[in-house]
Amino acid sequence: MVRFFNRTHDLSIFEDLYRAPSSSLVVLYGRRRVGKTELAREFIKNKKSIYLFIETKPEKLLLKDMEESLEKILDFRPRLDNWDDFFNFLFKTSDKIIVVFDEFQNFKKTDPGFFSKFQKYWDAYHREAPHMFIVIGSYVGMIKKIFQGDKEPLFGRATLFYNLKPFTFSDSYTFLRGFLDVYIEEAMKFYFIFGGVPKYLLLAGEFGTPDAGETFKKLFIDTRILMEEGMNILKLEFGTEHKSYFSILEAISLGRSTPRDISDYTGIQASTVSKYLHELLYDYEIIKKEEPVIKTKSRSGRYFLGDNFFNFWFRFIYKNYGTFEIDPEMGLELVNKDINAYFGLAFESVAKEFLIAVNKTGELPFRFLELGRWWDKDAEIDLIGFNKTTREILLCEVKWKHLTRKEADMIIKDLKEKADRVKGKWNRHYCLIAKEIDEKERLDYLAFDIADMEKMQAH
């Protein structure tokens, strides 16, 4: 049974800091269910460490928990009447100890003075002492404010600010196969619905079937395990203003990607939309902003949801919530009606991941150094990879469908016309990525499909 999987890169970064002679303070944050606690627990295995979950309970009881944790790694139980006792004790201990505070932002409720206390002892002793602190936060906005708000006591104190990301598709596929005998195309559908979030993939693996649609029905409709998930996580994150944020995220999930489009869809004033977008981008890190990968004349930044699960949840669950409450079967019909269009858009991120992997192997006509979407008014190209020095460019279209040779040729013909609008002089290469492409070996342009992705996965 897979419980902890991969994260070797993340662990290696923590190990490097652990080997440093002075103290380090790591802020480990990220969306809920992404595996922050599991990563910290894996890292502290076989190391002298204390783990404390910050429940919203009195300081006295938290200190009792801390005494118990210390007793496990020492030959005695220290008496801690307050947090001064704890910090004085810790910083006088010469052995290196890792201290993990999980859900660190809860100190705001239990003991708001804790942050100033922590700052005082950190500033006084961290250069001489060898300890490592890992503070974990699931409320991204709040944990960022604690460490990045310039009026906060712990401002600028973090050695490392680490956002733990969901799995890539490649890792998600490997993870799922620890539970289910699932084909790669079906694994992509799981990834498009559940994202690379370990907790959701674990639920899918334990309670689902190798069919992504059936698993969706089971976890969202039959058991309702994930029906409220987006609401429960983001209401806590956004607080009283959650309805406005939700409206904006719904608009983005439906392809309204500019402030004007979002304002038109939600009815929220454009200036207010801009404020919320700024917060969603920088404070909460729920959306991402992209510019055309090669510049165009107009200012044309677009906003996207970076998390597949939230993208799916806002597009299908939140938008149709009333329907699911009254008539779940009708809700399911609405999902099935539009799911393929959604898969088509989500497939672009998997295609991008695949192209990056192929690029590293040196199997493309050249090595690109930049890769991203491109658009200019009414023209769009799914992916463009290029090297400014050699002036080589790879123009790529992505299709979530089985293409005949004729269909593939037509797509490339259109792509060549759009390529004329891309700024600069380039040595052009054309590329098509689809579910399946007939006669792909006989084409005079690069063509990849899911079979190629599976081969890459096997290496």
C-alpha positions in Angstrom: 0.0 0.0 0.0 1.5 3.4 -1.0 1.5 5.9 1.8 4.4 8.1 1.2 5.5 8.5 -2.5 8.4 10.2 -4.2 9.1 13.8 -3.1 12.8 13.0 -3.4 13.6 16.5 -4.7 11.7 18.2 -1.8 13.4 16.0 0.8 16.8 16.7 -0.7 16.3 20.4 -0.2 15.4 19.9 3.4 18.4 17.6 3.9 20.7 20.3 2.6 19.4 22.8 5.1 19.6 20.2 7.9 23.3 19.8 7.3 23.9 23.6 7.9 25.7 24.3 11.2 23.4 27.2 12.3 19.6 27.2 12.8 17.2 27.2 10.0 13.5 28.2 9.8 11.6 26.5 7.0 8.0 27.7 6.2 6.4 24.7 4.5 3.1 25.8 3.0 0.6 24.8 0.3 -3.0 23.9 -0.4 -4.7 21.5 1.9 -4.3 17.7 1.2 -1.1 18.2 -0.7 1.0 16.2 1.8 2.9 18.8 3.8 2.6 16.8 7.1 3.6 13.6 5.4 6.6 15.2 3.9 7.7 16.6 7.3 7.1 13.3 9.0 9.1 11.5 6.4 12.0 14.0 6.7 12.2 13.8 10.5 12.3 9.9 10.5 15.4 8.7 12.4 16.3 12.3 13.4 16.1 13.9 16.8 12.8 15.7 16.4 9.7 17.1 18.0 6.4 17.2 16.2 3.6 19.4 17.6 0.2 19.9 16.0 -1.1 23.4 17.0 -4.7 22.7 18.0 -6.9 25.6 19.1 -6.6 24.7 22.7 -5.1 26.6 25.8 -1.4 27.3 25.9 -1.0 25.1 29.0 -2.3 22.0 27.1 0.0 22.7 24.1 3.0 23.0 26.4 2.0 19.6 28.0 2.0 18.1 24.5 5.4 19.7 24.0 6.7 18.2 27.3 5.6 14.8 26.1 7.3 15.2 22.7 10.6 16.3 24.4 10.4 13.4 26.8 10.5 10.9 23.9 13.9 12.2 22.6 15.4 13.0 26.0 16.0 10.9 29.2 13.7 13.2 31.2 10.6 15.4 31.0 11.4 19.1 31.2 8.9 21.4 32.9 7.5 24.0 30.6 5.2 26.6 32.2 5.3 29.0 29.3 6.9 29.4 25.8 9.9 31.2 27.3 10.7 28.0 29.2 10.6 26.1 25.9 12.8 28.4 23.9 15.3 28.8 26.7 15.5 25.1 27.1 15.8 24.4 23.4 18.4 27.0 22.6 20.6 25.8 25.6 20.5 22.3 24.1 23.6 21.6 22.0 22.3 18.5 20.2 20.6 19.4 16.9 16.8 19.1 17.2 14.1 19.5 14.5 11.0 21.2 15.8 7.9 20.8 13.6 4.9 23.1 14.3 2.0 21.9 12.2 -0.8 24.3 11.4 1.4 27.1 12.8 -1.1 29.8 11.9 -3.4 28.5 14.7 -1.1 30.3 17.2 -3.0 33.4 16.1 -6.0 32.1 18.0 -4.4 30.2 20.8 -1.6 32.7 21.7 -1.1 35.7 19.5 2.0 36.7 21.5 3.8 33.6 20.5 5.1 35.1 17.2 6.9 38.0 19.0 8.4 35.5 21.5 9.6 33.3 18.7 11.1 36.3 17.0 12.9 37.4 20.1 14.6 34.0 20.7 15.3 33.4 17.0 17.1 36.8 16.7 19.1 36.2 19.8 20.3 32.6 19.3 19.8 31.3 15.7 23.3 32.0 14.5 24.9 30.0 17.3 22.3 27.2 17.8 22.1 24.2 15.4 18.3 23.6 15.5 15.9 23.4 12.6 12.3 24.7 12.7 9.7 23.5 10.2 6.5 25.5 10.4 3.6 24.1 8.4 0.7 26.2 7.2 -2.4 25.2 5.2 -4.0 28.7 5.1 -1.8 30.1 2.4 -2.9 33.7 2.8 -2.5 33.7 6.6 0.9 31.9 6.7 2.3 34.3 4.0 1.0 37.3 6.0 2.7 36.0 9.2 6.1 35.7 7.5 5.9 38.3 4.7 3.8 41.0 6.2 6.3 43.8 7.0 4.5 44.7 10.2 4.6 41.1 11.5 7.2 40.0 14.1 8.5 37.1 12.0 8.8 39.2 8.8 12.0 38.2 7.0 13.0 35.5 9.4 12.3 32.5 7.2 15.4 30.7 5.8 13.3 29.0 3.2 9.7 29.7 2.1 8.7 26.4 0.5 5.4 25.9 -1.5 4.7 22.2 -1.7 3.1 21.6 -5.1 0.8 18.8 -6.2 2.2 15.9 -8.1 3.0 16.2 -11.8 1.0 13.9 -14.2 3.9 11.5 -14.4 4.1 11.1 -10.6 0.3 10.9 -10.3 0.2 8.1 -12.9 2.8 6.1 -11.0 1.1 6.7 -7.7 -2.3 5.6 -9.1 -0.8 2.4 -10.5 0.1 1.5 -6.9 -3.7 1.0 -6.4 -5.4 0.5 -9.7 -4.7 -1.3 -13.0 -5.2 1.9 -14.9 -4.3 2.7 -18.5 -2.5 6.0 -19.2 -5.4 7.7 -21.0 -7.7 6.9 -18.1 -5.0 8.0 -15.6 -5.0 11.4 -17.4 -8.7 11.7 -16.8 -8.1 11.0 -13.1 -5.4 13.7 -13.1 -7.8 16.2 -14.9 -10.5 15.6 -12.2 -8.5 15.1 -9.0 -5.3 17.0 -9.9 -2.0 15.8 -8.5 -3.3 16.1 -4.9 -2.1 13.0 -3.1 -5.1 12.8 -0.7 -7.6 12.8 -3.6 -5.5 10.3 -5.6 -5.4 8.1 -2.5 -9.2 8.2 -2.1 -9.5 7.4 -5.8 -7.2 4.5 -5.5 -8.8 3.1 -2.3 -12.5 3.6 -3.1 -12.6 4.0 -6.9 -12.3 1.8 -9.9 -9.9 2.0 -12.9 -12.7 4.1 -14.6 -12.3 7.8 -13.9 -15.9 8.6 -14.6 -17.2 5.9 -12.2 -14.7 7.0 -9.5 -15.9 10.6 -9.9 -19.5 9.5 -9.4 -18.5 7.5 -6.4 -16.5 10.2 -4.6 -18.6 13.2 -5.6 -22.2 11.9 -5.9 -22.7 8.6 -4.2 -20.6 9.2 -1.1 -20.2 13.0 -1.4 -16.7 12.7 0.1 -15.4 15.4 -2.3 -18.6 17.2 -3.2 -18.0 20.0 -0.6 -14.2 19.9 -0.7 -13.6 23.1 -2.7 -16.1 24.9 -0.6 -14.7 23.6 2.7 -11.1 24.5 1.9 -11.6 27.9 0.3 -14.2 29.2 2.7 -11.6 28.9 5.4 -9.0 30.5 3.2 -11.1 33.5 2.1 -13.3 34.1 5.1 -16.3 36.4 4.8 -15.4 37.5 1.2 -15.5 34.0 -0.2 -18.5 34.5 -2.4 -16.8 37.2 -4.6 -13.6 35.1 -4.8 -15.8 32.0 -5.7 -17.6 34.0 -8.5 -14.2 35.0 -10.0 -12.8 31.5 -9.8 -15.9 30.1 -11.5 -15.5 32.6 -14.3 -11.8 31.6 -14.8 -12.7 27.9 -14.7 -15.1 28.6 -17.6 -12.5 30.2 -19.7 -13.1 33.9 -18.8 -9.4 34.7 -18.6 -9.2 38.5 -18.8 -10.3 41.1 -16.1 -12.9 42.5 -18.5 -14.4 39.0 -19.3 -14.4 38.2 -15.6 -16.1 41.5 -14.7 -18.8 40.9 -17.5 -19.4 37.3 -16.2 -19.6 38.1 -12.5 -21.1 41.6 -12.5 -18.3 42.7 -10.2 -16.7 46.1 -11.1 -13.5 45.9 -13.1 -11.4 47.7 -10.5 -12.7 45.3 -7.8 -12.0 42.3 -10.0 -8.4 43.5 -10.4 -8.0 43.7 -6.6 -9.3 40.2 -6.1 -7.2 38.8 -9.0 -4.1 40.4 -7.4 -4.9 38.6 -4.1 -5.7 35.3 -5.7 -2.4 35.5 -7.6 0.0 36.7 -4.9 -1.6 36.1 -1.5 -3.3 32.8 -2.1 -1.4 31.5 -5.1 -4.6 29.8 -6.5 -4.4 31.3 -10.0 -1.5 32.0 -12.3 -1.1 34.9 -14.8 0.4 34.2 -18.2 1.5 36.5 -21.0 2.1 35.2 -24.6 5.4 33.4 -24.5 6.6 35.6 -27.4 5.4 39.2 -26.9 2.6 40.7 -29.0 1.7 44.3 -29.4 -1.3 44.4 -27.0 -1.2 44.0 -23.3 -2.9 40.7 -23.0 -2.3 38.9 -19.7 -4.6 36.0 -19.0 -5.5 34.3 -15.8 -5.8 30.5 -15.3 -6.5 28.2 -12.4 -3.3 26.3 -11.7 -4.9 23.4 -9.7 -6.8 20.8 -11.8 -9.1 19.9 -8.8 -10.2 23.5 -8.2 -10.6 24.0 -12.0 -12.8 21.0 -12.2 -14.7 21.7 -9.0 -15.6 25.3 -10.0 -16.5 24.4 -13.6 -18.7 21.5 -12.8 -19.6 21.2 -9.1 -19.9 24.8 -7.9 -21.6 26.0 -11.1 -24.2 23.2 -10.9 -24.4 22.9 -7.1 -28.2 23.4 -6.9 -28.8 20.8 -9.6 -26.7 18.2 -7.8 -28.7 18.9 -4.6 -32.1 18.5 -6.3 -31.3 15.9 -9.0 -27.9 14.3 -8.9 -28.5 12.4 -12.2 -29.2 15.6 -14.0 -26.0 17.0 -12.5 -24.1 14.0 -13.8 -25.5 14.6 -17.2 -24.3 18.2 -17.2 -20.8 17.0 -16.3 -20.8 14.4 -19.0 -22.0 16.8 -21.6 -19.1 19.2 -21.2 -16.3 17.0 -19.8 -14.6 16.3 -23.1 -14.1 20.0 -23.8 -12.6 20.4 -20.3 -10.3 17.4 -20.8 -9.1 19.0 -24.0 -7.9 22.1 -22.1 -6.5 20.1 -19.2 -4.5 17.9 -21.7 -2.4 20.9 -22.6 -0.6 20.8 -19.2 0.2 17.1 -19.7 1.4 17.9 -23.3 3.7 20.6 -21.9 5.1 18.3 -19.2 5.8 15.7 -21.9 7.5 18.2 -24.3 9.8 19.3 -21.4 10.7 15.6 -20.8 11.4 15.0 -24.5 13.4 18.2 -24.7 15.7 16.9 -22.0 16.4 13.8 -24.0 17.7 15.8 -27.0 15.3 14.0 -29.4 13.8 17.2 -30.7 15.4 19.1 -33.6 16.8 21.6 -31.1 16.8 22.3 -27.3 14.2 24.9 -26.4 14.9 27.2 -23.4 11.4 28.7 -23.1 8.0 27.1 -23.5 4.4 28.5 -23.1 1.1 29.5 -24.7 0.9 32.2 -27.3 -2.0 34.3 -28.5 -2.6 37.5 -30.4 -6.2 38.8 -30.7 -8.1 36.0 -32.5 -5.1 33.7 -33.0 -3.9 31.1 -30.5 -1.1 28.5 -30.5 -1.3 25.9 -27.7 2.5 25.7 -27.1 5.6 27.4 -28.4 9.1 26.3 -27.5 12.0 28.4 -28.7 15.7 29.2 -28.3 16.5 32.9 -28.8 20.1 32.4 -29.5 19.8 29.8 -32.3 16.4 31.4 -33.5 14.8 27.9 -33.6 11.1 27.6 -32.7 8.7 24.7 -32.2 5.1 25.5 -32.8 2.7 22.9 -31.3 -1.0 22.2 -31.3 -2.6 19.9 -28.8 -5.8 17.9 -29.4 -7.7 15.6 -27.1 -8.9 13.3 -29.9 -8.0 10.5 -32.3 -6.9 12.2 -35.5 -6.8 10.8 -39.1 -3.9 11.8 -41.2 -6.1 14.2 -43.1 -7.3 15.9 -39.9 -3.7 16.1 -38.7 -2.5 17.8 -41.9 -5.4 20.3 -41.7 -4.4 21.3 -38.2 -0.8 21.8 -39.2 -1.9 23.9 -42.2 -3.8 26.2 -39.9 -0.9 26.3 -37.5 1.5 27.4 -40.3 -0.9 30.3 -41.1 -1.0 31.4 -37.4 2.8 31.0 -37.2 3.2 33.9 -39.7 1.8 36.2 -37.0 4.5 35.3 -34.4 7.0 38.1 -34.0 10.6 37.6 -35.2 12.6 35.6 -37.7 12.7 31.9 -36.8 13.7 28.6 -38.2 10.3 26.9 -37.7 9.5 23.3 -36.7 5.9 22.1 -36.3 4.5 19.7 -33.8 1.2 18.0 -33.1 0.2 16.2 -29.9 -3.0 14.2 -29.7 -4.7 11.2 -28.1 -3.8 9.1 -31.2 -2.6 10.1 -34.7 -2.9 7.8 -37.7 0.2 7.1 -39.7 2.3 9.5 -37.5 5.6 8.0 -38.6 4.9 9.1 -42.2 4.2 12.7 -41.4 6.7 15.5 -42.3 6.3 17.2 -38.9 6.7 16.1 -35.3 3.7 14.1 -34.1 3.3 12.6 -30.7 0.4 10.8 -29.0 -0.5 9.0 -25.8 1.5 5.9 -26.9 4.7 8.1 -26.9 3.8 9.5 -23.5 3.5 5.9 -22.2 7.0 5.0 -23.6 8.4 8.1 -21.9 6.8 7.1 -18.6 8.4 3.6 -18.8 12.0 5.1 -19.0 
